[in-house]
Amino acid sequence: MEILYGHHPVKEALRAGKRTIAEIWLAHDKSSPRLNQVEERAHANDIALTRVSSARLTALAGSERHQGVCARVSGFPYIGLDDLMKDKKEAPADRSLPVCLLLLDSIQDPHNLGALIRTAYCAGIDGLVIPKDRSAAASPDVSRISAGALEHTRLTRATNLVKAISALKSEGLWVAGLDRDGGDTLFSMDFTVPLAIVVGSEEKGLRPLVKKNCDMLVNIPQVGDVDSLNASVAGGVVMYEVFRQRQVAGSA
């Protein structure tokens, strides 16, 4: 079990129904419509709820950013890569958009992971794949940073990201790696095909073997002499170009 904290993570965990929620604590000295929503959902689901001091919530969360609510919940439910693809294969026959996944190669900063998860959820990305090693995990901090989007995310932890890429390619996905020296410009690509986008780490970008196994390497055009974009910003730019192209194709 672990402690989720903050209004959005707790509310979205209640909505998503993926975790077992053992208990919820609310600040006895705070009242707001958002906290009332949490309380109503807790009662509707027969979840134990206790009013405590803000100091107690700070101790539970290990942070003062609890916004008056904490919950004791089961760990985040990762799914296997096979299950991720199986769910897509069994999608309704009228599904108009091909699958799009986001693969993160050694994103170690929880803030970047949370931001990427939040953007992926908003942009309609079907699922994420992260390595088991050298990567931030689906922690309460990441759930908070993602504004609770993590609770709705279909997330796989891969022992070997290169093998995961190979498996996705065998399922018919094209794999596009984001690389500042890539030969293809973002806005020249066709992203309406079944797709996996790979975003590299904050410091080193894509690892050489991961880069070698991508079908294409894509750069984001930029001006000026500053270094490349932050990983979460770069990932967001690409995901919304995918979203834009698919919206245009869907309305044609």
N, C-alpha and C positions, 0 to 999 in steps of 0.2 A: 504494500500500500504506500501511497505518497500523498503529499498535501498540495492540492491545487489552491491557488489564491487569486483574488481579483474577480470582479463581477463577470467579465466576459468569459474567462475560462470555466468558472463554475456554472454559469447559465448555459453555455454551449455544451458542457458535459451532460447536463440534465437533458438538453434538447436532443443531443446525438444518441444517447442511450447506449454507448459503446462500453462504458466503464461501469463497474460496480461502485456505487456511492454509499459508503458506510455511514457517514455522518457529516452534517454541515454545521458550521458555527457562524453566527452573525453577531456583529457588534451591538451590544445592548444600548449604546449611546448614540446610535445612528439610525436614521430612517430616511428612505428615499424610494421612489417608484421602482428603481432597479433592484434594490434589496427586497422590496415587497414581492417582485416577480420571482426571485429566487425562493423566498419563503413559500409562496403559493405552489410552485412546482415541487418543492420538497414535500409539502403536505400531501399533494396529489399523488405522489409516488411513495408515500409512507416511509420517508427517509427521516431518521432522527435529526432534530434540529435543536441547537442550544444557543442561547444568548450569552455572550461572554464579553469581557472588556477588550478594548482595542489593543491593550498591552498583551493580552493573551493571544490575540490574533497575530500580532507581530512575532511573538515567540513561536507560534505554530508555523507561520509562513517563512520565518527567517528573514523577513523583509517588512518594511513599513508600507509597501505598496499593495496591501491586501484589499483596500477599498471597502473594508468592513465585512469581508466574507472569506471563509476558507472551507475546504471540503477534504475529507479523507477518502481517497479513491484508489481503485486498482490501477496498476501500471498501464501505460498506453498500449493498446492492442495492435501491435504490428501485424501485418499479413505477409504471407509468402509471395514471391514473385509469380509463382504458378497461379495462386489465387487472384492476384492482381489482374493477370491476363485472362483468366477464366471468367471473371466477372464481366470483362469487356466483351468476350466472345458471346456471352449469354445475354447481352444487352438486347432490348427490343428491336425487332426487325426494321422498324421505321427510324432507327437512329440515323440522323443525317450527317453527323460529324465523325470523322475518323478519330481513333484514339490519339491522345497526346499525353505523354508522360514527361516528368521532370526528373533528371538524374543529377545528384549533387556529389561532386568529386572532392571529398575532404573539406567540406565547409565546417570549420571548427568553432566559429563565433556564434553563440546562441542567438544573438541579435540578427545576424544575417539569415540564419536558418528560420527564425520566426518570421522575419519579413518576407522571405521567399515563400513560405507556407501560406501566409496571408494573401500574397499576390496570386499564387497558384489557385487558391480557392476562389478568389474573385474573378480570375480569368478563365475558369472552367477547366483547369488541368485535371486529368482523370486520376492521377496518382503520382506519388513521389518514391524515388529509390535513393537510399543513402547507404554508405558503407558502414559495416559494424565497427570498424576501427578507424581512427584518425578522423572522426566526425562528431559534431555535436549530436546529441540524442534528443528524443521527444520528452523533454523534461518539463516540470511545471513552469520554469522560466520561459521556455520556448512557447508554451501554451499562452502565457500572459502576453509575450511580445507579439504573437500572432493574433491577438485579440480574440482568442478562442477558436480560430479557424482550424488549429491542430485537431480539435475534437471531432471535426467532420472529415479529416483527411485520411485517405487510404495510403498508408505509408509502409514501405518494405525496407528492411535492413538486409543488405547483400553482403555475404562473406567476401565475395570477389566481384568488384564492379565490372571488370572486363568480361567475366563469364556472364554476368547479367546482361551486358550489352549484346553479347553474342546470342543469348537466348531471345532477346527482343528482336534482333535482326532476323532470326529464324522464324519469328511470328509475323514477319512482313513489315516491321517498323523501320523507317529510315532514322539514322542516328546523326544528329547535328551537334557538333561540339562548338562551344563558344570560345573563340580564340582571337586575341587582338591582331595576330598576324595571319589569320585565316584568309584563304584565297577567295572566298565568296562573301559578298556584302549582304548584310541582313535583308535589305529591302529588295534584293534581286532574287531572293529564294522563294520557292513554292512551298508553303507550309500547310497546304491543305491535304497533304498525304498523311498516312499513319506515321506518327513522329515521336521520337524521344529526344529531348533537348538536354545537353550535358553542360553544366556550369561548373567551372573549376574553383579551386580554393582561393582564399583571399590573397595569399602571398605569391603562390607559384602557378596559379591557373591549373589547367588540365595536366595530369601526370602523363609522361611520354607514352606509356602503353595504352592508356585510356584514349589519348589523342590519336594514336595509330589506328585504333579500332573504330573510330567514327567514320561514317560515310562521307561526311563533309565537315569542313571547319569554317565557321562563320564569324565575321568581324562586324562590330558596330561602328559605323562611320562617326568620326568626331573631329573637331577642330581644336586648335590650341596645343600647347606643349605640356599640359598636365598628363599624368599617368592615366592608365585605363580606368574605367568606371568601377566603383565598388561592386562586389559580387552580387549583392541583392538588387542593386539598381540595374546592373546589366541583365540579370535574369528577368527582372520585371519588364525591361524594354523588349526583350525577345518574346516573352509570353504574351505581351499585348500586341505585338506584330502578328503572332500566330492567331490571336483572338480577332484582330482586325481582318486578316485575310479570310478567315473562316466565316465571319459575319458577312463579308462581301460575297463570298461564294454561295452562302446559303440564301442570300436575297436575290441572286441572279436568276 
